[in-house]
């Protein structure tokens, strides 16, 4: 196996190599060229390509963006896998992060790529990987580096094939409380008129729905920096690019749900590898009725649709919320990790971070 690092690779050649490996790897949506290529074109100027080959066959690819440390008098650099280190750009929320790998030799290739990255690129700097499933990058620890968890959460998924195997309807899989809340919410919405799902059939329709989603999202979460992602121009630019490239292929799917003429909200999903990935909701909370559950109602209807379409799963991804727990039958741990060579400055920095975290939370930080 041969691993190499290239600075600012030719984007056209990279697109061809990525898509060829993607066809064999069948990765998650966030490692598709649709996402990665849109991210490169919208957010990335300079980058490093890590490539692994066995003979002439490409078996592993990954893209790193370097950023200087924000600490004064610190010359070390952070290398972000499929992210930039810029808070505005990283509002895109990369999930299930990993290298793009040929499945039959994935663990071997991942280990070799990590070794090459630390040897020829990262050095005394930091490799940042997030959000990734816990344990995916444990082979880095065999290189003698230290790992620090800087963020963790739970990802939720509804395995639709499991429902089919158990001969269960969606309603039967829910708790009594969940069924009751959904039934009551549907009845209240139906009093306003027929409930319908309008799915964008063109790029123009999808962009129009995205603009409606912006209005609802800002109204719900706030228009100050650090609140809604829609406050960031790069966030919107990226999604405009993604929508233009992905709607006609059926991989980017926007729905607006209505009760009569009243919008319930906009749901922004990805359809990839026969799975539905729920990315963003922008819901209408103007109706003053506490029994209306726009998120619960919208996902219930879209999961029913996914079942009818023969999809394998409905993936809510990371973030702990009640509606995800209501529907999910699978959970997994996800986190963002920093990997660094052990040295005194790192130990001091970690100690200071731990003190700050204890002060902020009143408890010990998450375990590694």
C-alpha positions, 0 to 999 in steps of 0.5 A: 500500500502506498499513501501520499499527501498532495497540496491543492490537487487538481479538482477535476481529477479529484472529482473523477477519482472520488466518484470512482471510489464512491461507486465501490465504497457506497458511503454515507451521504456526507462522503458523497461527491455531491456533498464533498464537491459542493463543500470544496467549491463553496468553502475551501481555497487550499487543502491537502489530499490524502490518497491511498493506493494498492497498486494502481487502484485508489482505495482511500481518499480524504481531504484536510484543511489546515488552520493556524492555532488561535493561541498566541505564540503557538505555531502549531497547526490544526488539520481538519478532516472534511471541515475548515476550522472556520466556525461559519463554514463548519455550520454546515454540520459534517456528520459520520465523518471518515475517509472514503475507503474501499470496504474490503480493506477499510480498517487497514487503509484507514490506519495507513492513511493516519500514519502518513498524515501524522508522519508527513503533515500533522507532526506536532499539530492536531488532527481534528475529526468530527463528527464521527462515530465513536471508535472509528479512528481508534487506530490513531492511538496505536501511533502514540498520539493522544485523543481528546473529545471536545464534543459528543452526542447521540445519533438516532435512526429508525431502521425501517427494515427492522419494522418490516422484519418485525411486521410492525407498522410505524404506529405499533413501534411508537409508545402510547404517549407518542401515538396519542400526541401524533393523533391529537396533532393530526386532528388539530391540523386537519381542522384547518384543512387537508394535510398535504406534502409538497415536494420540490420537483425542480431546482427553482421550487427547492430554492424557493422552499429553502427561502421559506425555511430561512424565514421560519428558522430565523424566527424560531432560533434567532438572527444573531451570529451563533444562532440559526445557520441562516445568519451565515452567508457561507451556509446559504451559499453552500446549500444553494450549490448543493440544491442546484446540484442535487435536486434533479438527481433526487439526492436533495429533497425539500418538502413543505407540509400544509394543513389546508393553506397553512404551512406546517413547516419545511423539512430538508432531507437527503436521499442517498443509498436508499436511506433518508437523512433528515438534515434540517427542519424549519417549522411554523410556530405561529399557531397558538395551540400547544397540542400542535406538534409540527416537527412530530407531525411532519416526521410521522408523515415523511417516515410513512412516505419513506416506508411506502417508497421502500427506503431502508432507514430514516436517519435523524443523525446527531442531536438529542431531542424528544422527537428523535427518541420518539421514532428511533429504534437505533442509537450510536455515539458520535463525537468530535476528537482532537488527536495530537502527539503528547507534549508538555504544552498539550498537557497544560492546554488540556488542564486549562480546558478541563478547568474551564469546562468544569466551571462552565458545566459544574461537572467533569467533562465527557470521558474520552 
